[in-house]
Each structure stands twice: as structure tokens, then as C-alpha cells.
Amino acid sequence: MALDEAKRAGAIAMFGEKYGEQVRVVEVPGVSMELCGGTHVSNTSEIRGFKIISEQAVASGIRRIEAVAGDAFIEYITTRDNCMKNLCSTLKVKAEEVTPRIEALLEELRQARNEASAARSKAAVYKASTILNKAFPVGSSKTIRVIVESMDDTDADSLKSAAEFMVEQLEDPAAVILGSSPGEGKVSLVAAFSPGVVGLGIQAGKFIGPIAKLCGGGGGGRPNFAQAGGKKPENLLDALGKAREEIVSVISEKAV
């Protein structure tokens, strides 16, 4: 198809290339007119089927659409159909019931996880109640109660519950520092300080960071509560030992 000079000039400006007097153009009236190298089939029946499988931005104002056609279309549809048949067989539902069934299963899973998390927290609090007697007094008047302990494999959320329980049971002023290894290559640390300890200028967020570094991690938080993590559980006991030394030292210095 021959383009007039204005169209040719526009095409050259658009693509930064030079074209001859004859340029192939594909136009969808009222939608778009594009330069095109070819439709790649001699007859549209060769396409058989056409399915867009992805669409994404590749540059400002430019999007890429990927699709399959012909044999690739048949293979794509067959694969998806087999996947759906397997899902229907596994879930024992019809195809139109797969989505609501999966949504119901996900909700059941969410509830089960919440129940399991609550159970773990209760177990951690119970364990915390058994070691409250390990609190020791610090300060010139020996009025500040401190606990620095390992909670074995307690997960991070449950460790938080245990620390909050302890600092509440010990009453103000009190400081609780707990650590655990909830999984391979994982360390969890928490520090909970009562208002009386925070009032001395001792902040949990600033205290826990250096301790976590000993376990190959870091963290922080509020003046009264902080959490941290690490990836070297083999260093946990040494880190808790350092935490004990530091909290005793800083309380002894400030609580005069």
C-alpha cells in the first residue's frame, strides 16, 4: 500500500528508519493503523485459535502482549484442561465449583493457623509462668526485677506473648529479655521493659539491636518493647549472656 508523504514522514519519525515508496500497513478502522511486517499466515483459518496469555508494560506508553495460536493454542488449552480435570478429581467437585471450594479451603486453613498460633502463644505463656522465679533483683535498692532466659524453639509471636506476660507479672519496675531458635538458621529475640525501667532512660529498641548482631541479625522497636532476629542460633546463649551483663550494668549505673 502506498503512503502519502505525510504518513511516510510520520512513519520515519516514529521508527527512526527509512522506508521505500511501498510500505505495508494493517489498519483496524477507527482503532489503529500500524506498519506491519506481515500476518505470517496465508489464511486466518491457519490460526485455529488465539489466546492472550500475558500482558505487561515494557516502557513508558508501551505494553507487550504475548499470545499463543495454532498448535501452541491447542497445547495450551489441553494443558489447562488437564489441570482443571485433576483439580476437580482431587477436590471432588465440578469445574464451576473449583473456585468456591478453594476459597473455602483457604478460609479453613486461615482459621486453623490462627488457632495453632493461639495455642502456641498459650503454651509459651504457660512456660513463661514456670520460669518467673528465675527473676533476679538489680539496682542499688535491688528493686528492679530482671529475667534473661532462652525459650528454646518458641516462635517469634509466642515469644512476644511470653515477654509481655512476664513483664506484667513481675510488676513495675521490671525488664525481660528472651531468646529462642524457632527453626534452622533462625533466632528470635525480644526485650520488654516496664515504665519504671524506661523512665531510667533504658530503651528496649536501642538495647536489643547490638544483642541481635551477635546472632548475625538486627532489629529494634519502641522504648518499652522491641523484637529482633538473627540467623546464627549457635550464638544465642552467648548473646543472652551478653544481654544479661549489659542490662545489669546499665541498670546498676542508672538506678542509683
N, C-alpha and C positions, 0 to 999 in steps of 0.2 A: 504494500500500500504506500503510495507516495504521500509524504507530508508536505504541507506548505512551509514556507521559510520560518514562520513564527514558531510552528510546532517543532521543526528541526532544531531551531536555536534553543528552544526550551529543553529539548531532549539532550542536547550537547551540554547545556549549562547544568542540567540535573546530574548527569552521569560523568561529566568531565571527560568525555570521549568524543571522537568524531565518527559520524555515520555517513554512509553513502547516500545517494539520492533515493534509494528504496530502503525503507525501514519497516519491519513487521510490527504491527500494533494489534493488541487484543483489547476490545472495548466492551464494557458492560454499560449500555446506555443509561445515563443518569447516575451511574455509580463510580466508574473508574475507567481510565484509558491508560494502558501501560505498554511500554516496549516489551516484547516477548520473544525469546529465542525459539519457542515452539511449544506445542501442547504435548509432544512426544508420543502421540498415538495417531494413527490414521483415521480411527473412528472411535467415538466415545464409548461404543459397546465394549471396547477392549479394557476399559477401566473397571467394568463389572460392579465394583462397589467402591466407596470412598469414605474414609473415616479420619477425622481430625483427632490426633492422639495427644498433642501438646501445643501450648501457645505461650510465648514469653517475650518480654522486652529484651532487645539486643542492643538498642541505642536510643537516644532521645527521639521520640516520634516514630520509632521503627520497631515492629514486632515480628517475630518469627513464628510461623505456623508449620507444624510437622504433621504429616498425614500418611496413611497407607492406602494403596489402591491395588487392583488386580489380584494376583496371587497372594501378595502380602496382606491385603484386606481379608481374604478368606482365612489365611493362617491366624491373623489377629482375632477375628471373630470366633474361630473354632477354639482357640486357646481360652478366650474369655468364657465361652460357653461351657467348656470342660471344668473351668474353675468354679463356675456357678453350680454345675451339677454336683461337684464334690462338696461344696458348701451346703447345698440342700440335703445331701445324703448325711453329712456329719451332723447338721442341726435338726435333721428330720422335719423339714418344713418345705413349703413350696417356694419357688423363686421370689414371688412377690412378698413373701413373709420373712425373707432373709434379713432385711434392714431392721424391722422392728424387733426381731429375735436377737440380733447382735446388740441393739441398743439396750434391750432388757438384760442381757448377759453382762454388758459393761456396767450397768447400774448395780447389778448384784455384786460384781467384782469390787466396785467402789465402796459399797456398804461393808463387804467382807474386810476390805483393807482398813476401813475406819474402825471396825470392831476389833481387828487384830492390833491396830495401833493403840486403841484404848486399853486393851488387855495388857500390852507391853508396858504402857505407862503405869498401870496399876501395880504390875509386878515390880517395876523399878521403884515406885514409891514404897511398896512393902519392904523391898530390900534396903531402901534408904532408912526406913524406920528401925531396922536392926543394927545399923551402924551409927546411929545418933550418939550412942555412948562413947564413940571414939573422938568426940569433940574435945578440944583442949583449950584452956584459957591462955590468953595472950594480953600483954599490956602491963603497965606499971601497977594497975589495980587488979589485974587478972580478970577483968570483966568481959572482955571480948572473946566470944566462943568461936573456934575455928575448926573446920573439917577439911582435910585434903585426902581424898581417897580414890582408888580405882574401882570402877563399877563393871569390870570385866568386859562383856560383849554388848552392853546396853547400847541401843541405838540413840542417835542424837536427840530426837524428840523426847524420848523417855528419860534421857539424861537431864534434859531441861526440867521435866516434871519433878524428877528426884531432887534437883538442886533447889527449886522453888519451895518444895515441901520442907526440905531441911532448914533452909534459912528462916522459914516461918515458924517451924517447931522450936528452933533454938532461941527465938525471940531476939529483939534488938538489944545490943549490937552483935552481929554475927557475920562470918564470912565462910562461904562454902566453895570449894574448888574440886571438881570431879573430872575424871577422865575415863575413857573406855576405848576399846578397839572393836567396833561393830562389824568388822569384816576384814578380809585380807587386804593389807595395804591401806587401812583406814584408821584414823584416830579422831575421836571426838573429845572436846574439852568444853567445860562451862565454868563460869565464875559468877556467883550470886552474892552480892553484898547488901546488908541491911542499911537503912538510912543512917544509923549511927556510924557505920564504917565509912560510907560515902561522905558523911559530914567531916571526917578527918582529912578529906582530900585524896582518898584512895578510890580510884575508878576501875571498875571491872573491865571496861573496854580497853583501857590502856594496860592493865595488868596482864590480860590473857594473851596478847599478841606475842611478846617475847617468849612466853612458855610454849606457845604453838610452834614457834620457829625451831625449837629443839626437836620437834617431831616432823620437821620438813613441811610445815604449813603456816597458816596465819589466820587471823580473824580479829573480831572486835565487837563493839556493841555499846550499850548505854552504860552510864556510871554504875548502875545497880545490877545490871545483868549483861553478860557477854558470852558468845559462843565462838568456837574456833575449831579448825580441823587440821589434819595432817595426814601424811602418807608413810610414816615410819613408826609403826606400833612397837617396834623393838626398843624405841627410845621413850616410851610412855612413862615407865616407872621412874626413870631418871628425870624426866620433865616434871612429874608430880613432886619428886624430891626437891627439885629446884623451886617449884611453886611454894612448897612448904617453907623453905628457907626465906624466900622473898617476902611472903605475906607476914611471917613472924617478924622479920627485920623491919619492914615498913610500918607495921602496927606498933611495934616497940618504940620506934623513933617518933611517931606522931601521937600516940596515946600516952602522953606524959602528964 
